[in-house]
Amino acid sequence: MALDDLGWAPVSLRPLVDAVATLATADPRVIGVLPVGSAVTGTMDQFSDLDFAIVGRDDALADLLRGAQEFAAKAGPLLSAFTGEHVREPGLLLCLYGPPPVRVDYKFLADRDLDRRVEDGRIIWQRDGLIDVAFNRAAANWPSSSPQWMEDRFWTWIFNGATKLGRGELFACLEEIAFLRRVVLAPLVAQSRGHRPSGVRRFEQIAPDLVPALQATVGDYTPTECARALRATIDLYRHLRAMDPEVVHRRAAEAATVHYLDEIEAHLR
């Protein structure tokens, strides 16, 4: 089928989008095809993946999942495909097409699953208006954590990093700091600037002024650098926390954790 409005997709990806829509149209188990992710936010470029929600009838999802790889193979030259258990998404099929290589992810959903969707995908095809009906049943809700949720956890997570530093588990310490960048620092910045939180994705475009501060949280494999990166993480977090006067500070946890980090650093000298 020829789709008219594909201005959101790079030209090189449009034949694949059209092929997926054509496959869905011919499959009576499928009621709609929704590009999601960067197709929704309007941020697709030549480096982007294609992400599709393939919505099936409630009674057809199990059958669709069994035939997921066969479905994907019909869309183009499939190089690799595997399911998403590693991200706790067994209904997700991650594919690589090519050449040239193109990453495409398919998430197979039932009609009822749209009641718990995180975003409204672009409707490039639907059967009998059923996706519109589903969208009218419930609103999309992108998951995000409140600044208070982060404050309640941040100091315990910093303590975890400090214990790894003290034990000499530097890879684990660096991993903890990376976790804090992804789960606390970057989401706080994104939310404060009107963007939906998505880890550190597109941080450079969202907050170029804060790139040096976030860069300072990237340590290397030495105890002193891990300690410095933990301190930079604390500094940036305090700066971001100050933007929300309603956050109740966990001062006792903060003081105990910072004192503990002081002691760990003293033993590094």
TIBA-915727 format. One record per residue (C-alpha): residue in three letters; x negated, y, z negated. Coordinates in nm, 3 decimals, always signed. Each point is the difference from the previous one (the first is absolute). Last residue first. Example, Ala and Ser with C-alpha at 12.3 -4.5 7.8 and 13.67 -1.06 7.14 Angstrom:
REM residues 2
<atom><code>SER</code><east>-1.367</east><north>-0.106</north><up>-0.714</up></atom>
<atom><code>ALA</code><east>+0.137</east><north>-0.344</north><up>-0.066</up></atom>
REM end
This chain:
REM residues 269
<atom><code>ARG</code><east>-4.492</east><north>+0.955</north><up>-5.000</up></atom>
<atom><code>LEU</code><east>+0.266</east><north>-0.262</north><up>+0.071</up></atom>
<atom><code>HIS</code><east>+0.081</east><north>-0.050</north><up>-0.370</up></atom>
<atom><code>ALA</code><east>+0.118</east><north>+0.360</north><up>-0.031</up></atom>
<atom><code>GLU</code><east>+0.228</east><north>-0.053</north><up>+0.300</up></atom>
<atom><code>ILE</code><east>+0.188</east><north>-0.278</north><up>-0.179</up></atom>
<atom><code>GLU</code><east>+0.041</east><north>+0.218</north><up>-0.308</up></atom>
<atom><code>ASP</code><east>+0.134</east><north>+0.295</north><up>+0.200</up></atom>
<atom><code>LEU</code><east>+0.238</east><north>-0.238</north><up>+0.180</up></atom>
<atom><code>TYR</code><east>+0.139</east><north>-0.108</north><up>-0.339</up></atom>
<atom><code>HIS</code><east>+0.044</east><north>+0.365</north><up>-0.100</up></atom>
<atom><code>VAL</code><east>+0.189</east><north>+0.065</north><up>+0.328</up></atom>
<atom><code>THR</code><east>+0.226</east><north>-0.296</north><up>-0.068</up></atom>
<atom><code>ALA</code><east>+0.076</east><north>+0.093</north><up>-0.360</up></atom>
<atom><code>ALA</code><east>+0.075</east><north>+0.362</north><up>+0.089</up></atom>
<atom><code>GLU</code><east>+0.226</east><north>-0.089</north><up>+0.292</up></atom>
<atom><code>ALA</code><east>+0.190</east><north>-0.267</north><up>-0.193</up></atom>
<atom><code>ALA</code><east>+0.061</east><north>+0.245</north><up>-0.285</up></atom>
<atom><code>ARG</code><east>+0.098</east><north>+0.276</north><up>+0.242</up></atom>
<atom><code>ARG</code><east>+0.260</east><north>-0.192</north><up>+0.195</up></atom>
<atom><code>HIS</code><east>+0.112</east><north>+0.322</north><up>+0.171</up></atom>
<atom><code>VAL</code><east>+0.372</east><north>+0.047</north><up>+0.052</up></atom>
<atom><code>VAL</code><east>+0.040</east><north>+0.110</north><up>+0.362</up></atom>
<atom><code>GLU</code><east>+0.246</east><north>+0.287</north><up>+0.033</up></atom>
<atom><code>PRO</code><east>-0.266</east><north>+0.260</north><up>+0.080</up></atom>
<atom><code>ASP</code><east>-0.074</east><north>-0.164</north><up>+0.337</up></atom>
<atom><code>MET</code><east>-0.295</east><north>+0.162</north><up>+0.176</up></atom>
<atom><code>ALA</code><east>-0.226</east><north>-0.073</north><up>-0.298</up></atom>
<atom><code>ARG</code><east>+0.012</east><north>-0.370</north><up>+0.087</up></atom>
<atom><code>LEU</code><east>-0.177</east><north>+0.067</north><up>+0.329</up></atom>
<atom><code>HIS</code><east>-0.297</east><north>+0.171</north><up>-0.164</up></atom>
<atom><code>ARG</code><east>-0.011</east><north>-0.262</north><up>-0.276</up></atom>
<atom><code>TYR</code><east>-0.004</east><north>-0.275</north><up>+0.264</up></atom>
<atom><code>LEU</code><east>-0.282</east><north>+0.167</north><up>+0.190</up></atom>
<atom><code>ASP</code><east>-0.216</east><north>+0.025</north><up>-0.312</up></atom>
<atom><code>ILE</code><east>+0.077</east><north>-0.357</north><up>-0.112</up></atom>
<atom><code>THR</code><east>-0.092</east><north>-0.144</north><up>+0.339</up></atom>
<atom><code>ALA</code><east>-0.317</east><north>+0.211</north><up>+0.003</up></atom>
<atom><code>ARG</code><east>-0.093</east><north>-0.145</north><up>-0.339</up></atom>
<atom><code>LEU</code><east>+0.056</east><north>-0.354</north><up>+0.129</up></atom>
<atom><code>ALA</code><east>-0.211</east><north>+0.081</north><up>+0.305</up></atom>
<atom><code>ARG</code><east>-0.285</east><north>+0.126</north><up>-0.222</up></atom>
<atom><code>ALA</code><east>+0.011</east><north>-0.319</north><up>-0.205</up></atom>
<atom><code>CYS</code><east>-0.008</east><north>-0.214</north><up>+0.313</up></atom>
<atom><code>GLU</code><east>-0.290</east><north>+0.210</north><up>+0.130</up></atom>
<atom><code>THR</code><east>-0.195</east><north>-0.047</north><up>-0.324</up></atom>
<atom><code>PRO</code><east>+0.059</east><north>-0.377</north><up>+0.002</up></atom>
<atom><code>THR</code><east>-0.115</east><north>-0.041</north><up>+0.359</up></atom>
<atom><code>TYR</code><east>+0.191</east><north>-0.151</north><up>+0.292</up></atom>
<atom><code>ASP</code><east>+0.138</east><north>+0.316</north><up>+0.152</up></atom>
<atom><code>GLY</code><east>+0.272</east><north>+0.237</north><up>-0.110</up></atom>
<atom><code>VAL</code><east>+0.296</east><north>+0.145</north><up>+0.185</up></atom>
<atom><code>THR</code><east>+0.183</east><north>+0.231</north><up>-0.242</up></atom>
<atom><code>ALA</code><east>-0.194</east><north>+0.301</north><up>+0.133</up></atom>
<atom><code>GLN</code><east>+0.164</east><north>-0.056</north><up>+0.338</up></atom>
<atom><code>LEU</code><east>+0.333</east><north>+0.075</north><up>-0.162</up></atom>
<atom><code>ALA</code><east>-0.122</east><north>+0.340</north><up>-0.118</up></atom>
<atom><code>PRO</code><east>-0.170</east><north>+0.072</north><up>+0.333</up></atom>
<atom><code>VAL</code><east>+0.319</east><north>-0.098</north><up>+0.191</up></atom>
<atom><code>LEU</code><east>+0.220</east><north>+0.231</north><up>-0.208</up></atom>
<atom><code>ASP</code><east>+0.009</east><north>+0.290</north><up>+0.246</up></atom>
<atom><code>PRO</code><east>+0.074</east><north>-0.238</north><up>+0.287</up></atom>
<atom><code>ALA</code><east>+0.325</east><north>-0.102</north><up>-0.171</up></atom>
<atom><code>ILE</code><east>+0.252</east><north>-0.165</north><up>+0.232</up></atom>
<atom><code>GLN</code><east>-0.229</east><north>-0.048</north><up>+0.301</up></atom>
<atom><code>GLU</code><east>-0.292</east><north>-0.151</north><up>-0.191</up></atom>
<atom><code>PHE</code><east>+0.239</east><north>-0.201</north><up>-0.217</up></atom>
<atom><code>ARG</code><east>+0.133</east><north>-0.171</north><up>+0.313</up></atom>
<atom><code>ARG</code><east>+0.040</east><north>-0.333</north><up>-0.183</up></atom>
<atom><code>VAL</code><east>-0.139</east><north>+0.014</north><up>-0.355</up></atom>
<atom><code>GLY</code><east>+0.291</east><north>-0.192</north><up>-0.145</up></atom>
<atom><code>SER</code><east>+0.325</east><north>+0.059</north><up>+0.185</up></atom>
<atom><code>PRO</code><east>+0.188</east><north>+0.262</north><up>-0.198</up></atom>
<atom><code>ARG</code><east>+0.271</east><north>+0.184</north><up>+0.195</up></atom>
<atom><code>HIS</code><east>-0.105</east><north>+0.350</north><up>+0.088</up></atom>
<atom><code>GLY</code><east>+0.132</east><north>+0.324</north><up>-0.148</up></atom>
<atom><code>ARG</code><east>-0.325</east><north>+0.145</north><up>-0.122</up></atom>
<atom><code>SER</code><east>+0.031</east><north>-0.095</north><up>-0.368</up></atom>
<atom><code>GLN</code><east>+0.109</east><north>-0.349</north><up>+0.099</up></atom>
<atom><code>ALA</code><east>-0.308</east><north>-0.054</north><up>+0.216</up></atom>
<atom><code>VAL</code><east>-0.238</east><north>+0.128</north><up>-0.268</up></atom>
<atom><code>LEU</code><east>+0.149</east><north>-0.219</north><up>-0.271</up></atom>
<atom><code>PRO</code><east>-0.007</east><north>-0.295</north><up>+0.240</up></atom>
<atom><code>ALA</code><east>-0.372</east><north>+0.056</north><up>+0.074</up></atom>
<atom><code>LEU</code><east>-0.102</east><north>+0.011</north><up>-0.366</up></atom>
<atom><code>VAL</code><east>+0.211</east><north>-0.273</north><up>-0.156</up></atom>
<atom><code>VAL</code><east>+0.038</east><north>-0.326</north><up>+0.194</up></atom>
<atom><code>ARG</code><east>-0.265</east><north>+0.023</north><up>+0.273</up></atom>
<atom><code>ARG</code><east>-0.264</east><north>+0.207</north><up>-0.177</up></atom>
<atom><code>LEU</code><east>+0.062</east><north>-0.194</north><up>-0.322</up></atom>
<atom><code>PHE</code><east>-0.042</east><north>-0.333</north><up>+0.181</up></atom>
<atom><code>ALA</code><east>-0.326</east><north>+0.125</north><up>+0.152</up></atom>
<atom><code>ILE</code><east>-0.121</east><north>+0.078</north><up>-0.352</up></atom>
<atom><code>GLU</code><east>+0.091</east><north>-0.351</north><up>-0.116</up></atom>
<atom><code>GLU</code><east>-0.181</east><north>-0.151</north><up>+0.301</up></atom>
<atom><code>LEU</code><east>-0.311</east><north>+0.202</north><up>-0.082</up></atom>
<atom><code>CYS</code><east>+0.009</east><north>-0.139</north><up>-0.354</up></atom>
<atom><code>ALA</code><east>+0.050</east><north>-0.356</north><up>+0.129</up></atom>
<atom><code>PHE</code><east>-0.299</east><north>+0.036</north><up>+0.232</up></atom>
<atom><code>LEU</code><east>-0.198</east><north>+0.143</north><up>-0.292</up></atom>
<atom><code>GLU</code><east>+0.061</east><north>-0.283</north><up>-0.241</up></atom>
<atom><code>GLY</code><east>-0.281</east><north>+0.113</north><up>-0.232</up></atom>
<atom><code>ARG</code><east>+0.196</east><north>-0.073</north><up>-0.315</up></atom>
<atom><code>GLY</code><east>+0.016</east><north>+0.369</north><up>-0.093</up></atom>
<atom><code>LEU</code><east>+0.108</east><north>+0.096</north><up>+0.350</up></atom>
<atom><code>LYS</code><east>+0.276</east><north>-0.261</north><up>-0.002</up></atom>
<atom><code>THR</code><east>+0.112</east><north>+0.129</north><up>-0.340</up></atom>
<atom><code>ALA</code><east>+0.003</east><north>+0.356</north><up>+0.136</up></atom>
<atom><code>GLY</code><east>+0.218</east><north>-0.098</north><up>+0.292</up></atom>
<atom><code>ASN</code><east>+0.255</east><north>-0.163</north><up>-0.229</up></atom>
<atom><code>PHE</code><east>-0.003</east><north>+0.311</north><up>-0.219</up></atom>
<atom><code>ILE</code><east>+0.080</east><north>+0.208</north><up>+0.308</up></atom>
<atom><code>TRP</code><east>+0.298</east><north>-0.231</north><up>+0.063</up></atom>
<atom><code>THR</code><east>+0.116</east><north>+0.043</north><up>-0.359</up></atom>
<atom><code>TRP</code><east>-0.032</east><north>+0.375</north><up>+0.042</up></atom>
<atom><code>PHE</code><east>+0.208</east><north>+0.008</north><up>+0.318</up></atom>
<atom><code>ARG</code><east>+0.295</east><north>-0.209</north><up>-0.112</up></atom>
<atom><code>ASP</code><east>+0.243</east><north>+0.237</north><up>-0.177</up></atom>
<atom><code>GLU</code><east>-0.133</east><north>+0.289</north><up>+0.207</up></atom>
<atom><code>MET</code><east>+0.090</east><north>-0.181</north><up>+0.322</up></atom>
<atom><code>TRP</code><east>+0.358</east><north>-0.072</north><up>-0.105</up></atom>
<atom><code>GLN</code><east>+0.024</east><north>+0.365</north><up>-0.112</up></atom>
<atom><code>PRO</code><east>-0.109</east><north>+0.118</north><up>+0.345</up></atom>
<atom><code>SER</code><east>+0.286</east><north>-0.207</north><up>+0.147</up></atom>
<atom><code>SER</code><east>-0.067</east><north>-0.302</north><up>+0.216</up></atom>
<atom><code>SER</code><east>+0.124</east><north>-0.031</north><up>+0.355</up></atom>
<atom><code>PRO</code><east>+0.197</east><north>-0.255</north><up>+0.197</up></atom>
<atom><code>TRP</code><east>+0.176</east><north>+0.140</north><up>+0.311</up></atom>
<atom><code>ASN</code><east>+0.375</east><north>-0.033</north><up>-0.048</up></atom>
<atom><code>ALA</code><east>+0.222</east><north>-0.042</north><up>+0.305</up></atom>
<atom><code>ALA</code><east>+0.368</east><north>+0.072</north><up>-0.050</up></atom>
<atom><code>ALA</code><east>+0.271</east><north>-0.264</north><up>-0.023</up></atom>
<atom><code>ARG</code><east>+0.305</east><north>-0.121</north><up>+0.193</up></atom>
<atom><code>ASN</code><east>-0.026</east><north>+0.263</north><up>+0.273</up></atom>
<atom><code>PHE</code><east>-0.334</east><north>-0.136</north><up>+0.116</up></atom>
<atom><code>ALA</code><east>+0.156</east><north>-0.346</north><up>+0.032</up></atom>
<atom><code>VAL</code><east>+0.282</east><north>+0.128</north><up>+0.221</up></atom>
<atom><code>ASP</code><east>-0.249</east><north>+0.187</north><up>+0.217</up></atom>
<atom><code>ILE</code><east>-0.198</east><north>-0.323</north><up>+0.030</up></atom>
<atom><code>LEU</code><east>+0.314</east><north>-0.187</north><up>+0.108</up></atom>
<atom><code>GLY</code><east>+0.086</east><north>+0.239</north><up>+0.286</up></atom>
<atom><code>ASP</code><east>+0.105</east><north>-0.287</north><up>+0.227</up></atom>
<atom><code>ARG</code><east>-0.352</east><north>-0.143</north><up>+0.024</up></atom>
<atom><code>GLN</code><east>-0.281</east><north>+0.242</north><up>-0.062</up></atom>
<atom><code>TRP</code><east>-0.293</east><north>+0.130</north><up>+0.205</up></atom>
<atom><code>ILE</code><east>-0.268</east><north>+0.267</north><up>-0.044</up></atom>
<atom><code>ILE</code><east>+0.120</east><north>+0.089</north><up>-0.349</up></atom>
<atom><code>ARG</code><east>-0.286</east><north>+0.187</north><up>-0.159</up></atom>
<atom><code>GLY</code><east>-0.054</east><north>-0.129</north><up>-0.353</up></atom>
<atom><code>ASP</code><east>+0.182</east><north>+0.138</north><up>-0.299</up></atom>
<atom><code>GLU</code><east>-0.233</east><north>-0.048</north><up>-0.295</up></atom>
<atom><code>VAL</code><east>-0.049</east><north>-0.207</north><up>-0.316</up></atom>
<atom><code>ARG</code><east>+0.277</east><north>-0.247</north><up>+0.074</up></atom>
<atom><code>ARG</code><east>+0.206</east><north>-0.163</north><up>-0.275</up></atom>
<atom><code>ASP</code><east>+0.342</east><north>-0.006</north><up>+0.172</up></atom>
<atom><code>LEU</code><east>-0.186</east><north>-0.088</north><up>+0.320</up></atom>
<atom><code>ASP</code><east>-0.063</east><north>-0.345</north><up>-0.149</up></atom>
<atom><code>ARG</code><east>+0.368</east><north>-0.091</north><up>+0.059</up></atom>
<atom><code>ASP</code><east>-0.053</east><north>+0.007</north><up>+0.379</up></atom>
<atom><code>ALA</code><east>-0.279</east><north>-0.254</north><up>-0.039</up></atom>
<atom><code>LEU</code><east>-0.361</east><north>+0.100</north><up>+0.048</up></atom>
<atom><code>PHE</code><east>-0.298</east><north>-0.112</north><up>+0.207</up></atom>
<atom><code>LYS</code><east>-0.298</east><north>+0.230</north><up>-0.037</up></atom>
<atom><code>TYR</code><east>-0.209</east><north>+0.005</north><up>+0.315</up></atom>
<atom><code>ASP</code><east>-0.347</east><north>+0.151</north><up>+0.001</up></atom>
<atom><code>VAL</code><east>-0.182</east><north>+0.094</north><up>+0.320</up></atom>
<atom><code>ARG</code><east>-0.372</east><north>+0.069</north><up>+0.036</up></atom>
<atom><code>VAL</code><east>-0.120</east><north>+0.075</north><up>+0.354</up></atom>
<atom><code>PRO</code><east>-0.321</east><north>-0.130</north><up>+0.154</up></atom>
<atom><code>PRO</code><east>-0.067</east><north>+0.085</north><up>+0.365</up></atom>
<atom><code>PRO</code><east>+0.018</east><north>-0.284</north><up>+0.069</up></atom>
<atom><code>GLY</code><east>+0.219</east><north>-0.079</north><up>-0.170</up></atom>
<atom><code>TYR</code><east>+0.239</east><north>-0.070</north><up>-0.280</up></atom>
<atom><code>LEU</code><east>-0.070</east><north>-0.037</north><up>-0.372</up></atom>
<atom><code>CYS</code><east>+0.286</east><north>-0.102</north><up>-0.222</up></atom>
<atom><code>LEU</code><east>+0.108</east><north>+0.024</north><up>-0.362</up></atom>
<atom><code>LEU</code><east>+0.326</east><north>-0.181</north><up>-0.076</up></atom>
<atom><code>LEU</code><east>+0.187</east><north>+0.114</north><up>-0.312</up></atom>
<atom><code>GLY</code><east>+0.281</east><north>-0.209</north><up>-0.151</up></atom>
<atom><code>PRO</code><east>-0.247</east><north>-0.161</north><up>-0.240</up></atom>
<atom><code>GLU</code><east>-0.074</east><north>+0.346</north><up>-0.144</up></atom>
<atom><code>ARG</code><east>-0.199</east><north>-0.046</north><up>-0.321</up></atom>
<atom><code>VAL</code><east>-0.293</east><north>+0.200</north><up>+0.143</up></atom>
<atom><code>HIS</code><east>-0.216</east><north>-0.311</north><up>+0.052</up></atom>
<atom><code>GLU</code><east>+0.319</east><north>-0.189</north><up>+0.088</up></atom>
<atom><code>GLY</code><east>+0.029</east><north>+0.211</north><up>+0.315</up></atom>
<atom><code>THR</code><east>+0.022</east><north>-0.249</north><up>+0.285</up></atom>
<atom><code>PHE</code><east>-0.258</east><north>-0.050</north><up>+0.271</up></atom>
<atom><code>ALA</code><east>-0.038</east><north>+0.078</north><up>+0.369</up></atom>
<atom><code>SER</code><east>-0.298</east><north>+0.021</north><up>+0.234</up></atom>
<atom><code>LEU</code><east>-0.075</east><north>+0.070</north><up>+0.366</up></atom>
<atom><code>LEU</code><east>+0.353</east><north>+0.046</north><up>+0.133</up></atom>
<atom><code>PRO</code><east>+0.021</east><north>+0.113</north><up>+0.363</up></atom>
<atom><code>GLY</code><east>+0.343</east><north>+0.165</north><up>-0.001</up></atom>
<atom><code>ALA</code><east>+0.353</east><north>+0.002</north><up>-0.145</up></atom>
<atom><code>LYS</code><east>+0.067</east><north>-0.373</north><up>+0.043</up></atom>
<atom><code>ALA</code><east>-0.268</east><north>-0.096</north><up>-0.252</up></atom>
<atom><code>ALA</code><east>+0.169</east><north>+0.209</north><up>-0.270</up></atom>
<atom><code>PHE</code><east>+0.329</east><north>-0.191</north><up>+0.028</up></atom>
<atom><code>GLU</code><east>-0.183</east><north>-0.335</north><up>-0.009</up></atom>
<atom><code>GLN</code><east>-0.188</east><north>+0.119</north><up>-0.307</up></atom>
<atom><code>ALA</code><east>+0.323</east><north>+0.093</north><up>-0.176</up></atom>
<atom><code>GLY</code><east>+0.189</east><north>-0.321</north><up>+0.084</up></atom>
<atom><code>ARG</code><east>+0.030</east><north>-0.134</north><up>-0.354</up></atom>
<atom><code>LEU</code><east>+0.063</east><north>+0.353</north><up>-0.124</up></atom>
<atom><code>LEU</code><east>+0.285</east><north>+0.048</north><up>+0.246</up></atom>
<atom><code>ASP</code><east>+0.161</east><north>-0.325</north><up>-0.114</up></atom>
<atom><code>ALA</code><east>-0.013</east><north>+0.108</north><up>-0.362</up></atom>
<atom><code>LEU</code><east>+0.141</east><north>+0.340</north><up>+0.092</up></atom>
<atom><code>ALA</code><east>+0.300</east><north>-0.129</north><up>+0.197</up></atom>
<atom><code>ASP</code><east>+0.279</east><north>-0.005</north><up>-0.259</up></atom>
<atom><code>ASP</code><east>-0.053</east><north>+0.364</north><up>-0.098</up></atom>
<atom><code>ARG</code><east>-0.013</east><north>+0.107</north><up>+0.362</up></atom>
<atom><code>GLY</code><east>-0.344</east><north>+0.117</north><up>+0.100</up></atom>
<atom><code>VAL</code><east>-0.196</east><north>+0.323</north><up>-0.029</up></atom>
<atom><code>ILE</code><east>-0.345</east><north>+0.018</north><up>+0.158</up></atom>
<atom><code>ALA</code><east>-0.183</east><north>+0.278</north><up>-0.184</up></atom>
<atom><code>PHE</code><east>-0.289</east><north>+0.100</north><up>+0.221</up></atom>
<atom><code>ASP</code><east>-0.339</east><north>+0.152</north><up>-0.076</up></atom>
<atom><code>LEU</code><east>-0.226</east><north>+0.098</north><up>+0.288</up></atom>
<atom><code>ASP</code><east>-0.351</east><north>+0.077</north><up>-0.112</up></atom>
<atom><code>SER</code><east>-0.158</east><north>+0.340</north><up>+0.050</up></atom>
<atom><code>PHE</code><east>-0.346</east><north>+0.084</north><up>+0.135</up></atom>
<atom><code>GLN</code><east>+0.121</east><north>+0.174</north><up>+0.317</up></atom>
<atom><code>ASP</code><east>+0.230</east><north>+0.221</north><up>-0.205</up></atom>
<atom><code>MET</code><east>+0.319</east><north>-0.035</north><up>-0.202</up></atom>
<atom><code>THR</code><east>+0.077</east><north>+0.270</north><up>-0.255</up></atom>
<atom><code>GLY</code><east>+0.369</east><north>+0.063</north><up>+0.071</up></atom>
<atom><code>THR</code><east>+0.107</east><north>-0.108</north><up>-0.349</up></atom>
<atom><code>VAL</code><east>+0.238</east><north>-0.266</north><up>+0.130</up></atom>
<atom><code>ALA</code><east>-0.234</east><north>-0.160</north><up>+0.256</up></atom>
<atom><code>SER</code><east>-0.272</east><north>+0.030</north><up>-0.265</up></atom>
<atom><code>GLY</code><east>+0.180</east><north>-0.261</north><up>-0.209</up></atom>
<atom><code>VAL</code><east>+0.304</east><north>-0.156</north><up>+0.166</up></atom>
<atom><code>PRO</code><east>+0.110</east><north>-0.113</north><up>+0.348</up></atom>
<atom><code>LEU</code><east>+0.352</east><north>-0.136</north><up>-0.042</up></atom>
<atom><code>VAL</code><east>+0.145</east><north>-0.282</north><up>+0.213</up></atom>
<atom><code>GLY</code><east>+0.360</east><north>-0.110</north><up>-0.054</up></atom>
<atom><code>ILE</code><east>+0.261</east><north>-0.274</north><up>-0.023</up></atom>
<atom><code>VAL</code><east>-0.217</east><north>-0.305</north><up>+0.068</up></atom>
<atom><code>ARG</code><east>+0.138</east><north>-0.357</north><up>-0.005</up></atom>
<atom><code>PRO</code><east>+0.152</east><north>+0.041</north><up>+0.346</up></atom>
<atom><code>ASP</code><east>-0.349</east><north>+0.035</north><up>+0.151</up></atom>
<atom><code>ALA</code><east>+0.001</east><north>+0.167</north><up>+0.345</up></atom>
<atom><code>THR</code><east>+0.008</east><north>+0.352</north><up>-0.142</up></atom>
<atom><code>ALA</code><east>-0.281</east><north>-0.086</north><up>-0.239</up></atom>
<atom><code>LEU</code><east>-0.232</east><north>-0.113</north><up>+0.280</up></atom>
<atom><code>THR</code><east>+0.070</east><north>+0.318</north><up>+0.197</up></atom>
<atom><code>ALA</code><east>-0.071</east><north>+0.218</north><up>-0.305</up></atom>
<atom><code>VAL</code><east>-0.332</east><north>-0.176</north><up>-0.053</up></atom>
<atom><code>ALA</code><east>-0.096</east><north>+0.044</north><up>+0.366</up></atom>
<atom><code>ASP</code><east>+0.088</east><north>+0.371</north><up>-0.004</up></atom>
<atom><code>VAL</code><east>-0.218</east><north>+0.060</north><up>-0.304</up></atom>
<atom><code>LEU</code><east>-0.280</east><north>-0.191</north><up>+0.172</up></atom>
<atom><code>PRO</code><east>+0.034</east><north>+0.208</north><up>+0.316</up></atom>
<atom><code>ARG</code><east>-0.006</east><north>+0.317</north><up>-0.214</up></atom>
<atom><code>LEU</code><east>-0.328</east><north>-0.068</north><up>-0.175</up></atom>
<atom><code>SER</code><east>-0.240</east><north>+0.155</north><up>+0.254</up></atom>
<atom><code>VAL</code><east>+0.218</east><north>+0.311</north><up>+0.030</up></atom>
<atom><code>PRO</code><east>-0.036</east><north>+0.078</north><up>-0.370</up></atom>
<atom><code>ALA</code><east>+0.335</east><north>-0.035</north><up>-0.179</up></atom>
<atom><code>TRP</code><east>+0.223</east><north>+0.283</north><up>-0.132</up></atom>
<atom><code>GLY</code><east>+0.101</east><north>+0.103</north><up>+0.353</up></atom>
<atom><code>LEU</code><east>+0.167</east><north>-0.337</north><up>+0.048</up></atom>
<atom><code>ASP</code><east>+0.348</east><north>+0.130</north><up>+0.081</up></atom>
<atom><code>ASP</code><east>+0.133</east><north>-0.172</north><up>+0.312</up></atom>
<atom><code>LEU</code><east>-0.051</east><north>-0.368</north><up>-0.066</up></atom>
<atom><code>ALA</code><east>-0.010</east><north>-0.223</north><up>+0.306</up></atom>
<atom><code>MET</code><east>+0.120</east><north>-0.354</north><up>-0.061</up></atom>
REM end
